[in-house]
């Protein structure tokens, strides 16, 4: 739950700061480069954690096996998360 709150904060900050940096900041401003790096690290950690998060299948059973979690995540959400990063 804490991680989801951190991720929401990152998404809101990214949604606000990215358009501002594109519109008003010079390319050689290091502050926004560091902020962008923090966003990328945070979203990379989220992708990593999604490979370790169990899920419930269509029968209502908890799936906690790494290979099945990875296959389920890579079927759809992984590609969206990767493109968003």
Beta strands, then each sheet from edge to edge (+ up, - down):
strand 1: 55-56
strand 2: 62-63
sheet 1: 1+ 2-
end
